[in-house]
Every structure is written in structure tokens, then in C-alpha cells.
Amino acid sequence: MLRIYTEVYQHQFIRWFMIWDRLKKSPGFKNISILGSSTIVGNAISIVFWIYLADLLGAEKYGELGYFISIATIVSNVCLVGGTWSMTVYTAKRMKIQPPLYIISLISSCIS
């Protein structure tokens, strides 16, 4: 009985290994792994930057900076409600709406 289970699991392992080998050689897997590793490196650089900035500013000023960044993010998101949807719809209809939306985005970012 144990021998049957061992043979079944060994067969499944070999099948899984063959699938994994084909997956590793595919160009899509390589592109995804490059994308994932670049995201990890970018996040690591960002972490080092924000920790360094917190050390430079001190606790109170760093808290104020986070507060102002969150307010600017909220205002920017409120100003851009529907911008992505209208960009998608009007671009599909071949209407030139990108420049006005970019200008609105820049103005709202500057105001916030």
C-alpha cells in the first residue's frame, strides 16, 4: 500500500517538475520576474529614502510632512474623479481628450 502511494506522489512530482521547467523557460515568466524584481528594488530604495528623511527631519516634522502628503493625495484624487474613465471612453471613440485631462491633472496637483 505504501509503495502505491509513493509511486503516485513520485509521478505527480515529476509531472510538476516538467511543468515548472517549461514555465521557467517561457519569455513571459522571465518578463514577470524582471518586473517583480524591479518593483522590489524600487520599494527598497523608497524605504531607505523615507527612513533617511525621517532621521533628517525628526519625528514632529516628519509627521507634518506625512499629514501634508496625505491631504495632497486626497485632494488630487477628488479632483481626478472620473478622469481615467473619461480617458478610456473618449480615447476608444478617437476623440482628443488627453491634453485637457493632462492640464486638469497638472493644475489640480499644483493647487493641492
PATORKE-439853 format. One record per residue (C-alpha): x, y, z; residue number from 1; residue in three letters. Coordinates in nm, 4 decimals, always signed. Example, Ala and Ser with C-alpha at 12.3 -4.5 7.8 and 13.67 -1.06 7.14 Angstrom:
// PATORKE-439853
+----------+----------+----------+-----+---------+
|        u |        v |        w | num | residuo |
+----------+----------+----------+-----+---------+
|  +1.2300 |  -0.4500 |  +0.7800 |   1 |     ALA |
|  +1.3670 |  -0.1060 |  +0.7140 |   2 |     SER |
+----------+----------+----------+-----+---------+
***
This chain:
// PATORKE-439853
+----------+----------+----------+-----+---------+
|        u |        v |        w | num | residuo |
+----------+----------+----------+-----+---------+
|  +0.0000 |  +0.0000 |  +0.0000 |   1 |     MET |
|  +0.2809 |  +0.2403 |  +0.0895 |   2 |     LEU |
|  +0.4535 |  +0.1607 |  -0.2377 |   3 |     ARG |
|  +0.1445 |  +0.2630 |  -0.4379 |   4 |     ILE |
|  +0.1249 |  +0.5997 |  -0.2606 |   5 |     TYR |
|  +0.4957 |  +0.6571 |  -0.3141 |   6 |     THR |
|  +0.4674 |  +0.5858 |  -0.6861 |   7 |     GLU |
|  +0.1663 |  +0.8171 |  -0.7200 |   8 |     VAL |
|  +0.3398 |  +1.1051 |  -0.5421 |   9 |     TYR |
|  +0.6605 |  +1.0459 |  -0.7357 |  10 |     GLN |
|  +0.4665 |  +1.0603 |  -1.0635 |  11 |     HIS |
|  +0.2945 |  +1.3853 |  -0.9568 |  12 |     GLN |
|  +0.6279 |  +1.5371 |  -0.8567 |  13 |     PHE |
|  +0.7828 |  +1.4507 |  -1.1930 |  14 |     ILE |
|  +0.4831 |  +1.5999 |  -1.3758 |  15 |     ARG |
|  +0.5011 |  +1.9170 |  -1.1638 |  16 |     TRP |
|  +0.8761 |  +1.9443 |  -1.2253 |  17 |     PHE |
|  +0.8248 |  +1.9174 |  -1.6027 |  18 |     MET |
|  +0.5608 |  +2.1914 |  -1.5950 |  19 |     ILE |
|  +0.7872 |  +2.4123 |  -1.3810 |  20 |     TRP |
|  +1.0773 |  +2.3562 |  -1.6226 |  21 |     ASP |
|  +0.8643 |  +2.4654 |  -1.9197 |  22 |     ARG |
|  +0.7382 |  +2.7656 |  -1.7234 |  23 |     LEU |
|  +1.0888 |  +2.8807 |  -1.6334 |  24 |     LYS |
|  +1.1940 |  +2.8779 |  -1.9992 |  25 |     LYS |
|  +0.8989 |  +3.0848 |  -2.1202 |  26 |     SER |
|  +0.9694 |  +3.4510 |  -2.2052 |  27 |     PRO |
|  +0.6610 |  +3.5658 |  -2.0149 |  28 |     GLY |
|  +0.7934 |  +3.4215 |  -1.6897 |  29 |     PHE |
|  +1.1258 |  +3.5975 |  -1.7407 |  30 |     LYS |
|  +0.9500 |  +3.9289 |  -1.8028 |  31 |     ASN |
|  +0.7347 |  +3.8880 |  -1.4932 |  32 |     ILE |
|  +1.0367 |  +3.8022 |  -1.2808 |  33 |     SER |
|  +1.2212 |  +4.1115 |  -1.4073 |  34 |     ILE |
|  +0.9164 |  +4.3244 |  -1.3322 |  35 |     LEU |
|  +0.8830 |  +4.1776 |  -0.9843 |  36 |     GLY |
|  +1.2498 |  +4.2215 |  -0.9013 |  37 |     SER |
|  +1.2497 |  +4.5821 |  -1.0238 |  38 |     SER |
|  +0.9459 |  +4.6531 |  -0.8058 |  39 |     THR |
|  +1.1248 |  +4.5069 |  -0.5035 |  40 |     ILE |
|  +1.4382 |  +4.7139 |  -0.5731 |  41 |     VAL |
|  +1.2322 |  +5.0314 |  -0.6190 |  42 |     GLY |
|  +1.0461 |  +4.9721 |  -0.2932 |  43 |     ASN |
|  +1.3753 |  +4.9099 |  -0.1118 |  44 |     ALA |
|  +1.5154 |  +5.2404 |  -0.2402 |  45 |     ILE |
|  +1.1959 |  +5.4154 |  -0.1313 |  46 |     SER |
|  +1.2180 |  +5.2637 |  +0.2175 |  47 |     ILE |
|  +1.5779 |  +5.3800 |  +0.2573 |  48 |     VAL |
|  +1.4849 |  +5.7300 |  +0.1363 |  49 |     PHE |
|  +1.1913 |  +5.7704 |  +0.3756 |  50 |     TRP |
|  +1.3888 |  +5.6361 |  +0.6726 |  51 |     ILE |
|  +1.6742 |  +5.8753 |  +0.5914 |  52 |     TYR |
|  +1.4282 |  +6.1625 |  +0.5554 |  53 |     LEU |
|  +1.2688 |  +6.0759 |  +0.8906 |  54 |     ALA |
|  +1.6121 |  +6.0805 |  +1.0506 |  55 |     ASP |
|  +1.6890 |  +6.4219 |  +0.8997 |  56 |     LEU |
|  +1.3576 |  +6.5884 |  +0.9854 |  57 |     LEU |
|  +1.2804 |  +6.4472 |  +1.3260 |  58 |     GLY |
|  +0.9548 |  +6.2979 |  +1.4484 |  59 |     ALA |
|  +0.7385 |  +6.6112 |  +1.4547 |  60 |     GLU |
|  +0.8377 |  +6.7489 |  +1.1137 |  61 |     LYS |
|  +0.8166 |  +6.4017 |  +0.9579 |  62 |     TYR |
|  +0.4629 |  +6.3666 |  +1.0924 |  63 |     GLY |
|  +0.3676 |  +6.7043 |  +0.9455 |  64 |     GLU |
|  +0.5146 |  +6.6018 |  +0.6097 |  65 |     LEU |
|  +0.3080 |  +6.2825 |  +0.6114 |  66 |     GLY |
|  -0.0007 |  +6.4856 |  +0.7017 |  67 |     TYR |
|  +0.0508 |  +6.7292 |  +0.4121 |  68 |     PHE |
|  +0.1223 |  +6.4489 |  +0.1660 |  69 |     ILE |
|  -0.1987 |  +6.2714 |  +0.2674 |  70 |     SER |
|  -0.4025 |  +6.5923 |  +0.2239 |  71 |     ILE |
|  -0.2486 |  +6.6490 |  -0.1210 |  72 |     ALA |
|  -0.3248 |  +6.2894 |  -0.2189 |  73 |     THR |
|  -0.6884 |  +6.3173 |  -0.1102 |  74 |     ILE |
|  -0.7373 |  +6.6480 |  -0.2948 |  75 |     VAL |
|  -0.5729 |  +6.5103 |  -0.6086 |  76 |     SER |
|  -0.7933 |  +6.2007 |  -0.6047 |  77 |     ASN |
|  -1.1078 |  +6.4083 |  -0.5551 |  78 |     VAL |
|  -1.0120 |  +6.6361 |  -0.8452 |  79 |     CYS |
|  -0.9453 |  +6.3443 |  -1.0761 |  80 |     LEU |
|  -1.2672 |  +6.1525 |  -1.0137 |  81 |     VAL |
|  -1.3759 |  +6.0135 |  -1.3460 |  82 |     GLY |
|  -1.0596 |  +6.1170 |  -1.5289 |  83 |     GLY |
|  -0.9480 |  +5.7634 |  -1.6000 |  84 |     THR |
|  -1.2926 |  +5.6551 |  -1.7137 |  85 |     TRP |
|  -1.3370 |  +5.9516 |  -1.9453 |  86 |     SER |
|  -0.9849 |  +5.8989 |  -2.0815 |  87 |     MET |
|  -1.0652 |  +5.5353 |  -2.1613 |  88 |     THR |
|  -1.4044 |  +5.6062 |  -2.3177 |  89 |     VAL |
|  -1.3065 |  +5.9064 |  -2.5284 |  90 |     TYR |
|  -0.9783 |  +5.7532 |  -2.6435 |  91 |     THR |
|  -1.1719 |  +5.4499 |  -2.7650 |  92 |     ALA |
|  -1.4013 |  +5.6879 |  -2.9563 |  93 |     LYS |
|  -1.0916 |  +5.8509 |  -3.1132 |  94 |     ARG |
|  -1.1575 |  +6.1899 |  -2.9531 |  95 |     MET |
|  -0.8600 |  +6.4033 |  -2.8482 |  96 |     LYS |
|  -0.9301 |  +6.4458 |  -2.4774 |  97 |     ILE |
|  -0.5841 |  +6.3661 |  -2.3391 |  98 |     GLN |
|  -0.4363 |  +6.7214 |  -2.3411 |  99 |     PRO |
|  -0.7218 |  +6.8810 |  -2.1416 | 100 |     PRO |
|  -0.7164 |  +6.5966 |  -1.8899 | 101 |     LEU |
|  -0.3400 |  +6.6299 |  -1.8504 | 102 |     TYR |
|  -0.3752 |  +7.0046 |  -1.7934 | 103 |     ILE |
|  -0.6528 |  +6.9495 |  -1.5372 | 104 |     ILE |
|  -0.4332 |  +6.6928 |  -1.3653 | 105 |     SER |
|  -0.1358 |  +6.9301 |  -1.3526 | 106 |     LEU |
|  -0.3452 |  +7.2208 |  -1.2240 | 107 |     ILE |
|  -0.5101 |  +7.0123 |  -0.9524 | 108 |     SER |
|  -0.1719 |  +6.8748 |  -0.8467 | 109 |     SER |
|  -0.0263 |  +7.2250 |  -0.8259 | 110 |     CYS |
|  -0.3228 |  +7.3514 |  -0.6233 | 111 |     ILE |
|  -0.3080 |  +7.0622 |  -0.3816 | 112 |     SER |
+----------+----------+----------+-----+---------+
***
